[in-house]
Amino acid sequence: MKDVVNVGIVGFGTVGSGTARILLEQKSLLRKRTSTSVNLKWICDKDITSDRGFQVPEGILTTDIDQLMDDPELDILVELIGGIEPAKTFILQAIEKGKHVVTANKALLATHGFEIFEAASKKGVEVGFEASVGGGIPCIKALKEGLVANNVSTVLGIMNGTANYILTRMTMEGLAFDHVLKQAQELGYAEADPTYDVEGIDTAHKLAIMSTLAFGQRIGLDDIYTEGISKITPLDISFATELGYSIKLLAIGKKNSHESVDVRIHPTMIPKDHLLSQVNGAFNAVYFVGDSVGKVMLYGMGAGQMPTGSAIVADIVDIARDITRGCTGRVPALSQPFDSIGPPRIKPVESICCKYYFRFTVMDKPGVLSRISGILGEEEISINSVVQKGRASKASSVPIVMLTHEAQEGRVKKALKEIDSQDFILDETMIIRIEDMKALEES
Ligand code: HSE
């Protein structure tokens, strides 16, 4: 049995520091759990002088990636620099040299993952990526191992803590999006450039990974319909609350009976009493429906130094256990052999059917409501209820909120284009999809 498994980290930022700390501080626990010594042999970063708040053993810090690549004793390269390059090159080089890889890089996996998984599969090395989705929540391991007996029909998730934090504060305190975002940035919860988080792109990276695993299809970022939360107003939140819903940036992955998959991310109105509605603040949750197990929800910290470090070290331990027993590749990276993963069969978003919330901004004058309902009727969109509060003064606008019965997205978009071209419409109509969850929870 191999008595030491050597690990090198590239990227000594927040997650790199958390990972290093766990490897150093939990050495004896990890030895018990792997029956070997998990040894942090290298840490590589451009900055090796800043204080990370803990003692780093002498001689392991380097600015030269080749020291890791050319070290024949290095078993596992942990990529924590993020972004596409040079992360992709480093990962492919490590694989080529026969090293196992662990990464948290969801943007890279969602855009170039199949190239990486194919290279690893050919070379017979492992790629661990638990930390790429849900931070410390073991949702990838759950899919690959705990739920392996199931046909998983649904993956739902609140997978971005920043967006969830903003929506939670907007809901609890009636605040505007821009106001909460600014405060979140001041407190360091949101990035200086929050685009990926608030426009759903970070969530789309994560859904691409989860839906590939769950459905056995090569689903990439471009396959996912994505809308963010930046247009949500306190008015929408207060209407949603009054109507019995909460608004969440929901990642939806649903496999239909014809094996086509519906993969989308958008603000979604979900019943206030659903478990996912209780996921507040910076917390994440991933919710699965499997044909044997039924519904399963995992909840926890989706980001942060130590929770993400926990997921990285879990992957290192998996690989170390395999190395010591000479059974590398026991659990395939994508839950089944790489060449058995099929092409994506994406259901176009125009063909989805759900209920809708529309908020029209209109001039308050006779005939407006009948014109709107006439256009909706032409597209076979049936109205469930209408709410108009108060009366506008002559010059100002008034919001009209309508909830529909189930309608087809393509027809909804056509109708709204027509409605928004009317002269009594004073602003772009707000549309939020409503999921009562029953259809999504069918296995
Ligand atoms: N930026 C992400 C979030 C965390 O706000 O949840 C890293 O995936």
Boltz pocket constraint, residues with backbone or C-beta under 6 A from the ligand:
constraints:
  - pocket:
      binder: B
      contacts: [[A, 131], [A, 132], [A, 159], [A, 160], [A, 161], [A, 162], [A, 163], [A, 189], [A, 197], [A, 202], [A, 282], [A, 302], [A, 303]]
      max_distance: 6.0
